[in-house]
Amino acid sequence: MPDTIQLARPVRSGFISGLPKAEIHCHLAGTLRIETLRELAAKNGVFLVNGGDSYDPRYQPHAVASLQLLDTVVSTIKDRDDFARVAYEAQIDAFTNANIRYRELFFNPTQHGAFWATPYSAMVDGLIDGLRQAEKEVGIGGRLIPSINREQSPAVATQLVQAVIDNPRDEVVGIGMDANEMTGPPEAFQEAFRLAGKHGIRRTAHAGEWALPRNVGTTLDLLHCERLDHAYLLASDRDLMARVAGSGMHIAACWSTSLYHGWENSPENPIAAMKSAGISVSLNTDDPAVDQTNLNDEYAMYAHAVGASEADLEELTLDVLDHIWVDETERRSLKSFFAAEISAHNALLRSPARVLRTTS
């Protein structure tokens, strides 16, 4: 990944940073500030290799190493106050660094539970405390998606879904599934997803991120997800792409992650290919602190690679609002807010004083 990014010529300097954005694919464990990671590790007696320096992405030679790093991060978050802190900081950083106004955060309750005897209710209530404090301070909306760790057993996955059912919270808007696709095939988790569907819980899952192209079709056919995460290998199957495009399903993708897995920073990237095939795709950060990115960077890299215009990027930030998991009243409110913010932002960039400052 280049150290510096040159935007495509049609995109003005400052345009991307001023766009209001929504994000629907970001893992809580991938948001921790390095100082927070070290302080929570010290508080909870967790040993960090190299004092946490391995949090730097240069120490991750491949995807499995990255997942192992996130295991360590998860092990530092223990009680309700810890969960509140990391959720609050994640939201504040998202707003400050990339003008994110709405975000859905994934977290892995059973993975945390493997390290600490912390009830699901304490985890989720701590996270909600953090979301609410951030919303009170800067206005960023936040929701939660408890995620199945497919490296654990299908029985544990079903127990997690049952915990979500038994502890309803307005801020919990669905379930997901992540971790190593080589370890946990989608078909093993049919019971958990069936239970979620029976109780009206919305569903998404990582599929075709970096291994096993068949996982995309299997996830669609057996888990009945409403969205898919990553799904880069979908681009290798034209028939399946046509099916997904026709269904209106949304793909929550991450440009940096696609590069990390070896795809090109060009119009040949599978994210660009999916969009060209008429599939609804959003850009997200995945693990922003680990990958040293933010949503401004993701938009900028995409714009540079595919030659996206300002109008393309406006469409990108508005389209995702049709796929966030909120009720229709809130969706309409967010759409109206985003449209007004974009209009005001464009007016500011076109103002004579602004033009003189940026061209002189």
Summary of the structure (lengths in Angstrom):
residues: 360
radius of gyration: 19.7
end to end distance: 31.7
largest distance: 64.2
contacts: 1265
relative contact order: 0.15
helix: 58%
strand: 12%
